[in-house]
Amino acid sequence: MNNNPLSAAEARAYSPLALAFIGDAVYESFVRTKILLKANTSANKLHKNAVCYVKAHAQSEASKALMPQLTIEEEEIFKRGRNAHSASVPKNADVTEYRAATGFEALIGYLYLTGQADRLDFLMQEAYNVISLLKETK
């Protein structure tokens, strides 16, 4: 966890893409840990499983499910990230999904930087659960 949390104002001073940068790392670390603890298997299998949780499509679906649970402040951070224009979009992601995923990652980054550990853990677990259900229905 972030041992030197920023104030909300300090965290908001970062660009939404900078928040998404750290949020991506925080969420991926969370996912990798969850997957590793569920199954001690080959690194290749662990990686393939993790990709299912961190790809834009999955994060976009998770963010849709989480929207009703977000506070006004969290929704604002999400929208800042979603509306940020990055220089490129990955070839395997649709623009709308990629932007929603960026919003999700910006929110994760914001919660991490502001030291809101309980809320961060709750939202990441909820996202993980949503994506797990999607994987099961395929």
C-alpha positions in Angstrom: 0.0 0.0 0.0 1.0 3.6 -0.5 2.8 4.6 2.7 2.8 8.3 1.8 -0.8 9.1 0.7 -1.6 12.3 -1.1 -4.4 14.6 -0.4 -7.4 14.5 -2.8 -6.2 17.8 -4.2 -2.7 16.6 -4.7 -3.9 13.4 -6.4 -6.3 15.4 -8.7 -3.3 17.5 -9.8 -2.0 14.5 -11.7 -3.3 13.9 -15.2 -5.9 11.2 -15.6 -3.5 9.2 -17.7 -0.8 9.5 -14.9 -3.4 8.1 -12.5 -4.2 5.3 -14.9 -0.5 4.6 -15.2 -0.2 3.8 -11.6 -3.7 2.3 -11.4 -2.8 -0.2 -14.1 0.2 -1.5 -12.1 -1.8 -1.6 -8.8 -4.7 -3.6 -10.4 -2.4 -5.9 -12.3 -0.5 -6.7 -9.1 -3.8 -7.4 -7.3 -4.9 -9.7 -10.1 -1.6 -11.6 -10.3 -1.6 -12.2 -6.6 -5.2 -13.5 -6.6 -4.4 -15.8 -9.5 -1.2 -17.1 -8.1 -2.8 -17.9 -4.7 -5.6 -19.8 -6.4 -3.3 -22.1 -8.5 0.4 -22.7 -8.3 0.9 -23.4 -12.0 3.2 -22.5 -14.8 4.1 -18.8 -15.4 2.6 -19.1 -18.9 -0.8 -20.2 -17.5 -0.7 -17.6 -14.8 0.0 -14.9 -17.4 -2.8 -16.0 -19.7 -5.3 -16.1 -16.8 -4.2 -12.6 -15.6 -4.7 -11.2 -19.1 -8.3 -12.1 -19.0 -8.7 -9.8 -16.0 -6.6 -6.8 -17.1 -7.5 -6.5 -20.7 -9.6 -3.5 -21.8 -12.8 -5.4 -22.5 -12.8 -7.0 -19.0 -12.1 -3.7 -17.2 -14.8 -2.0 -19.3 -17.3 -4.6 -18.2 -16.2 -4.4 -14.6 -16.5 -0.6 -14.6 -20.1 -0.8 -15.9 -21.0 -3.1 -13.0 -19.3 -0.8 -10.5 -20.8 2.5 -11.6 -23.8 2.3 -9.3 -21.5 1.7 -6.3 -19.2 4.7 -7.0 -19.3 7.9 -4.9 -19.7 11.2 -6.7 -16.0 11.8 -6.3 -15.1 8.4 -7.6 -17.4 8.8 -10.6 -15.8 12.1 -11.4 -12.3 10.6 -11.3 -13.5 7.7 -13.5 -15.0 10.1 -16.0 -11.8 12.2 -16.1 -9.9 9.0 -17.0 -12.5 7.8 -19.5 -12.5 11.2 -21.3 -8.7 11.5 -21.4 -7.3 11.2 -24.9 -4.3 9.0 -25.2 -2.1 8.9 -28.2 -3.0 5.4 -29.2 -5.4 2.6 -28.6 -4.2 -1.1 -28.5 -5.0 -3.0 -31.7 -7.1 -5.6 -29.8 -9.3 -3.1 -28.0 -12.3 -1.1 -29.1 -12.0 2.7 -28.4 -15.0 2.8 -26.1 -13.8 -0.2 -24.0 -10.3 1.2 -23.9 -11.5 4.5 -22.6 -13.7 2.9 -19.9 -10.7 0.8 -18.9 -8.6 3.9 -18.6 -11.2 5.4 -16.4 -11.2 2.3 -14.2 -7.4 2.4 -14.0 -7.5 6.2 -13.2 -9.9 5.5 -10.3 -7.7 2.7 -9.0 -4.7 5.0 -9.2 -6.5 7.8 -7.4 -7.6 5.5 -4.6 -4.1 4.1 -4.2 -2.4 7.5 -4.2 -4.8 8.9 -1.6 -4.3 5.9 0.7 -7.9 4.7 0.6 -6.9 1.1 1.1 -10.3 -0.4 2.2 -12.2 1.2 -0.7 -9.5 0.3 -3.2 -9.5 -3.3 -2.0 -13.3 -3.4 -2.2 -13.6 -2.1 -5.7 -10.7 -4.3 -7.0 -12.4 -7.4 -5.5 -15.7 -6.4 -7.0 -14.1 -5.9 -10.4 -12.4 -9.3 -10.1 -15.7 -11.0 -9.1 -17.5 -9.4 -12.1 -14.8 -10.6 -14.5 -14.7 -14.0 -12.9 -18.5 -14.4 -13.6 -18.0 -13.2 -17.2 -15.3 -15.8 -17.7 -17.6 -18.6 -16.3 -20.4 -17.7 -18.7 -18.2 -18.0 -21.8 
